[in-house]
Amino acid sequence: MRFVHDALPMRVVFGPGRLAELGDEVERLGLTRVVVLGTPEQEATLQRAADGLGGRAAGVFAGARQHVPVEVAGAAADRARELGADGCVVVGGGSSVGLGKAVALRHGLPVVAVPTTYAGSEMTPIWGLTEDGVKRTGRDRSVLPRSVVYDPELTVSLPVGLSVTSGLNAVAHAVEALWAPDGTPITAVMAEEGARALLSALPSIVSAPGDLEARGEALQGAWLCGAVLGATTMSLHHKLCHVLGGSFDLPHAETHAVVLPHVVAHNGPGAPAAMAALGRALGVTGDPDTVTKALAARARDLGAPTSLAALGMPADGLPRVVEQVLAAPYANPAPVTRESLTALLEAAF
Ligand code: NAD
């Protein structure tokens, strides 16, 4: 076996009620005037975080939107400059963390993240910006949050449907890390445990959304799944979801939830070690067909959406997705042909 494992720094403060210690994290980094960023829907939570920071909070910017439009990033960066901010605190899901990363990219401000979904962006050096309908992404270590405060209490308000799709989005990071060309024994252990934690916690969250034990287990899963997303190169699944989200404005987590079992069905026969790990996470054997069926059944039982059509995908858009996905080659454990990709998309549709 030969591999290179290049670990990213991570500081994690974890546990119910930890939001109260956000000020300690900000102080530890020597920050005195942070701007608190997030979405308009979570403004009350942003204000609560700012109140807890006292004089260390210079202001709140509640304008984050999905896929980080450049104009929103510009407005947040302007607000940070007006306030004389020396750091960003982001509270929210991937859209909020993404906005903090955009400000970090432009002004070099350190980011402290308080994630409230399972997207996992807080663990990656990946940034994204959308301009004229085209989403550009890149990797830059300067955008990786310096500290991450995971407080399961903040995820209790995440609606059940979004908890499920966001959790399956995280499982997708783990699955692709398991068959990644640059995966290592360490990322494999993290990915398997991340997938297991989420797949075991989500049914409890569906039946009792306020179950803090389950919320904590899911958040630990999200942490591990985000960490392996940041440490490895993603393949067909993320490529497909990127094109579907970018070209047809489909919702991010829902799209991942629909597409994942179809990509597992496609790639499984070419990725026996990944299937064995995912099988263990699901409590079934590693036979690709068995793993695919168990994953699809789990998603269905959780009430996840099961078709791209239901998410608003137009049927006549499928050939465009095929063209775009075939245009840029990338590593994938099973060959991707026009025929196999068309069949996969039609099944997901
Ligand atoms: P999101 O951040 O867009 O949040 C969805 C909605 O849920 C928002 O309205 C938000 O305000 C609300 N919300 C979030 N947490 C809540 C809570 N606890 N209670 C109530 N409401 C809550 O969704 P997401 O799925 O977390 O993130 C998706 C975005 O993140 C996409 O743009 C995706 O590309 C990006 N992403 C980036 C990375 C990366 O590494 N760069 C990784 C994963 C996702």
Residues whose N, C-alpha, C, O or C-beta is under 5 A from the ligand:
A	BS01	NAD	T39 E41 Q42 Q66 H67 G92 G93 G94 S95 S96 T116 T117 A119 G120 S121 T124 I126 W127 L154 T155 S157 L158 S166 H252 A253
